[in-house]
């Protein structure tokens, strides 16, 4: 995956610059960290990599290029998703949302721009 992403970015300089800008934004927001050579060499536990690639959506004003991580990619028959605890479906029923929305005279809406990479779990 890394090789194909690199090849694609090397063919298109504009795409590569957008990708770099997204990585720099993740570093600036502290949702990613740049590791030093010493910290990588000193880490003795197993290392696992999650492939990632860009999704281009030119009509989007806020994020025309978005980095997507693929935790379902298999390696030796297993993926990161295989190890995550499975829980109940916690998505709200759309009909219930619409009915509750109409119960009150005031409603609020929020923007969760770039929220996915910013959620911290213990």
ROMIGU-533006 format. One record per residue (C-alpha): residue number from 1; x, y, z. Coordinates in Angstrom, 3 decimals, m for minus. Example, Ala and Ser with C-alpha at 12.3 -4.5 7.8 and 13.67 -1.06 7.14 Angstrom:
BEGIN
vexvex seq=1&c1=12.300&c2=m4.500&c3=7.800 .
vexvex seq=2&c1=13.670&c2=m1.060&c3=7.140 .
END
This chain:
BEGIN
vexvex seq=1&c1=0.000&c2=0.000&c3=0.000 .
vexvex seq=2&c1=2.825&c2=2.393&c3=0.892 .
vexvex seq=3&c1=4.558&c2=1.852&c3=m2.450 .
vexvex seq=4&c1=1.376&c2=2.448&c3=m4.473 .
vexvex seq=5&c1=0.537&c2=5.594&c3=m2.469 .
vexvex seq=6&c1=4.079&c2=6.919&c3=m2.954 .
vexvex seq=7&c1=3.971&c2=6.193&c3=m6.695 .
vexvex seq=8&c1=0.619&c2=7.943&c3=m7.063 .
vexvex seq=9&c1=1.832&c2=10.996&c3=m5.135 .
vexvex seq=10&c1=5.079&c2=11.195&c3=m7.125 .
vexvex seq=11&c1=3.056&c2=11.343&c3=m10.376 .
vexvex seq=12&c1=0.920&c2=14.271&c3=m9.196 .
vexvex seq=13&c1=2.741&c2=17.120&c3=m7.393 .
vexvex seq=14&c1=m0.489&c2=18.984&c3=m6.497 .
vexvex seq=15&c1=m1.912&c2=15.863&c3=m4.867 .
vexvex seq=16&c1=1.365&c2=15.315&c3=m3.010 .
vexvex seq=17&c1=1.303&c2=18.894&c3=m1.684 .
vexvex seq=18&c1=m2.305&c2=18.484&c3=m0.480 .
vexvex seq=19&c1=m1.344&c2=15.198&c3=1.201 .
vexvex seq=20&c1=1.645&c2=16.821&c3=2.916 .
vexvex seq=21&c1=m0.550&c2=19.705&c3=4.084 .
vexvex seq=22&c1=m2.946&c2=17.206&c3=5.707 .
vexvex seq=23&c1=m0.080&c2=15.392&c3=7.448 .
vexvex seq=24&c1=1.310&c2=18.729&c3=8.668 .
vexvex seq=25&c1=m2.165&c2=19.659&c3=9.944 .
vexvex seq=26&c1=m2.363&c2=16.377&c3=11.893 .
vexvex seq=27&c1=1.045&c2=17.112&c3=13.438 .
vexvex seq=28&c1=m0.001&c2=20.680&c3=14.307 .
vexvex seq=29&c1=m3.219&c2=19.471&c3=15.994 .
vexvex seq=30&c1=m1.218&c2=16.837&c3=17.964 .
vexvex seq=31&c1=m3.238&c2=13.908&c3=16.616 .
vexvex seq=32&c1=m0.002&c2=12.526&c3=15.155 .
vexvex seq=33&c1=3.603&c2=12.763&c3=16.324 .
vexvex seq=34&c1=6.868&c2=12.619&c3=14.430 .
vexvex seq=35&c1=9.121&c2=9.987&c3=16.003 .
vexvex seq=36&c1=12.854&c2=10.508&c3=16.313 .
vexvex seq=37&c1=15.306&c2=7.827&c3=15.174 .
vexvex seq=38&c1=16.324&c2=7.296&c3=18.822 .
vexvex seq=39&c1=12.755&c2=6.685&c3=20.010 .
vexvex seq=40&c1=12.150&c2=4.215&c3=17.176 .
vexvex seq=41&c1=15.392&c2=2.345&c3=17.877 .
vexvex seq=42&c1=14.672&c2=2.271&c3=21.616 .
vexvex seq=43&c1=11.177&c2=0.837&c3=21.233 .
vexvex seq=44&c1=11.376&c2=m2.898&c3=21.894 .
vexvex seq=45&c1=7.709&c2=m3.934&c3=21.671 .
vexvex seq=46&c1=5.994&c2=m5.213&c3=18.515 .
vexvex seq=47&c1=5.328&c2=m2.599&c3=15.836 .
vexvex seq=48&c1=2.223&c2=m2.589&c3=13.651 .
vexvex seq=49&c1=1.558&c2=m0.290&c3=10.705 .
vexvex seq=50&c1=m1.805&c2=0.917&c3=9.443 .
vexvex seq=51&c1=m1.899&c2=1.758&c3=5.763 .
vexvex seq=52&c1=m3.323&c2=5.097&c3=4.735 .
vexvex seq=53&c1=m4.134&c2=6.917&c3=1.533 .
vexvex seq=54&c1=m5.680&c2=10.133&c3=0.332 .
vexvex seq=55&c1=m9.271&c2=10.708&c3=m0.679 .
vexvex seq=56&c1=m9.632&c2=13.694&c3=m2.988 .
vexvex seq=57&c1=m12.904&c2=15.625&c3=m2.985 .
vexvex seq=58&c1=m12.258&c2=18.884&c3=m4.895 .
vexvex seq=59&c1=m15.763&c2=20.278&c3=m4.274 .
vexvex seq=60&c1=m15.168&c2=20.296&c3=m0.495 .
vexvex seq=61&c1=m14.198&c2=23.756&c3=0.765 .
vexvex seq=62&c1=m12.950&c2=22.594&c3=4.179 .
vexvex seq=63&c1=m11.074&c2=19.398&c3=3.273 .
vexvex seq=64&c1=m10.418&c2=18.793&c3=m0.441 .
vexvex seq=65&c1=m7.879&c2=16.110&c3=0.533 .
vexvex seq=66&c1=m8.519&c2=13.772&c3=3.443 .
vexvex seq=67&c1=m6.220&c2=11.063&c3=4.826 .
vexvex seq=68&c1=m7.984&c2=7.754&c3=5.437 .
vexvex seq=69&c1=m6.506&c2=4.933&c3=7.532 .
vexvex seq=70&c1=m7.342&c2=1.335&c3=6.626 .
vexvex seq=71&c1=m7.474&c2=m0.693&c3=9.845 .
vexvex seq=72&c1=m9.333&c2=m3.489&c3=8.044 .
vexvex seq=73&c1=m6.318&c2=m4.365&c3=5.837 .
vexvex seq=74&c1=m5.241&c2=m7.952&c3=6.495 .
vexvex seq=75&c1=m1.684&c2=m9.015&c3=7.330 .
vexvex seq=76&c1=m1.006&c2=m12.727&c3=7.960 .
vexvex seq=77&c1=m4.773&c2=m13.212&c3=7.943 .
vexvex seq=78&c1=m5.548&c2=m10.636&c3=10.656 .
vexvex seq=79&c1=m6.459&c2=m6.958&c3=10.748 .
vexvex seq=80&c1=m6.505&c2=m4.390&c3=13.549 .
vexvex seq=81&c1=m10.310&c2=m4.452&c3=13.393 .
vexvex seq=82&c1=m10.216&c2=m8.149&c3=14.364 .
vexvex seq=83&c1=m8.819&c2=m7.212&c3=17.779 .
vexvex seq=84&c1=m11.174&c2=m4.392&c3=18.690 .
vexvex seq=85&c1=m13.975&c2=m5.171&c3=21.110 .
vexvex seq=86&c1=m17.317&c2=m5.523&c3=19.380 .
vexvex seq=87&c1=m20.184&c2=m3.664&c3=20.981 .
vexvex seq=88&c1=m23.823&c2=m2.891&c3=20.321 .
vexvex seq=89&c1=m24.928&c2=m0.642&c3=17.486 .
vexvex seq=90&c1=m25.054&c2=2.799&c3=19.124 .
vexvex seq=91&c1=m26.251&c2=4.755&c3=16.102 .
vexvex seq=92&c1=m29.482&c2=6.606&c3=16.792 .
vexvex seq=93&c1=m32.547&c2=5.715&c3=14.775 .
vexvex seq=94&c1=m33.161&c2=8.494&c3=12.212 .
vexvex seq=95&c1=m36.941&c2=8.457&c3=12.790 .
vexvex seq=96&c1=m36.361&c2=8.888&c3=16.538 .
vexvex seq=97&c1=m34.008&c2=11.808&c3=15.884 .
vexvex seq=98&c1=m36.548&c2=13.555&c3=13.660 .
vexvex seq=99&c1=m39.378&c2=13.032&c3=16.149 .
vexvex seq=100&c1=m37.300&c2=14.364&c3=19.067 .
vexvex seq=101&c1=m36.171&c2=17.282&c3=16.885 .
vexvex seq=102&c1=m39.802&c2=18.343&c3=16.443 .
vexvex seq=103&c1=m40.613&c2=18.101&c3=20.192 .
vexvex seq=104&c1=m38.916&c2=21.398&c3=21.078 .
vexvex seq=105&c1=m38.979&c2=24.915&c3=19.682 .
vexvex seq=106&c1=m35.174&c2=25.276&c3=19.486 .
vexvex seq=107&c1=m32.632&c2=22.936&c3=17.864 .
vexvex seq=108&c1=m28.849&c2=23.068&c3=17.720 .
vexvex seq=109&c1=m26.453&c2=21.732&c3=15.126 .
vexvex seq=110&c1=m22.688&c2=21.412&c3=15.377 .
vexvex seq=111&c1=m19.734&c2=20.865&c3=13.085 .
vexvex seq=112&c1=m17.377&c2=18.020&c3=13.954 .
vexvex seq=113&c1=m14.770&c2=18.976&c3=11.351 .
vexvex seq=114&c1=m11.758&c2=16.671&c3=11.517 .
vexvex seq=115&c1=m13.109&c2=15.074&c3=14.683 .
vexvex seq=116&c1=m12.279&c2=11.460&c3=13.822 .
vexvex seq=117&c1=m8.497&c2=11.758&c3=14.228 .
vexvex seq=118&c1=m8.897&c2=13.891&c3=17.366 .
vexvex seq=119&c1=m10.713&c2=11.436&c3=19.617 .
vexvex seq=120&c1=m8.460&c2=10.280&c3=22.454 .
vexvex seq=121&c1=m9.098&c2=6.933&c3=24.150 .
vexvex seq=122&c1=m7.434&c2=5.562&c3=27.248 .
END
